[in-house]
Amino acid sequence: MPYDNIGSTDEIQEVASVIYHNDIIQGFLNAPDDLSKDRWWIDNVDEGMSDAYIEVEAENIINREYLN
């Protein structure tokens, strides 16, 4: 993975796709309504907010797949 964002667009898109298609995000997206989505998130995810979860997941993928 290149160290600049311009050179990393394909990798960034791949990381985003992996996160979008994981069980956590799909479970959240498939909850029937906003209240259910909130409850689903609270019951299934350690991070309190979706942006924190996505950031942690992205960092883990980058470290595992591109830096090690």
N, C-alpha and C positions, 0 to 999 in steps of 0.2 A: 504494500500500500504506500503510495507516495505520501510525503509529509505535508504537502500543500493541498488545500481543498480543490483547486482547479484540476490537479492531476489525479484526484481521488474520486471523481464523480461516479465511476462504475462501481467502485467498492462501497461508497456511501449508499448507493441505490441497493446494492446487494444486502448490506447490513439492515437497511430499513425494511426490505422485503422479508428477511428472516424474522425480524421482530414482529412485523405485521401479521405474519402467518403462524406465529407461535400460539400455543394453547391458551395462554393468559389473555392476550389481546383478542383472540377470536371468541373466547368465552365472554369477555366483556362486551364485545360488539354484538354478540348474539343474545344477550340478555333482553327480555321483552320490552322494557321501558326504562326511563331514566332512573326511577327509584330502584328498580331491580338491578340496573347497572351499578349504581352506587353500592348497594348491598353486596353484589357479587364481588366488586373490587375489594371491599373491606374484608370479606370472608376469605379471599383467595390470594391476596398479595401483601407482602410485608411492607413495601414502600407505600406511603400514605397517598401519593398522587401519581397519576399516570405519567407525567413528564419525568418524575424521579425514577420510576420504573424503567422507562424507555432509555434514559441516560445510563443507568446501571447496566442494562442489557447490552446496549451499544458498546460500552466500554469493555464488558466481558467478551463480546464477540471479537472486537478489534484485538484485544490482548491475546485471545486464544487462537484466532485464525490468521492474524496478520503480523503480530509482533513476536510470537514464540516459535 
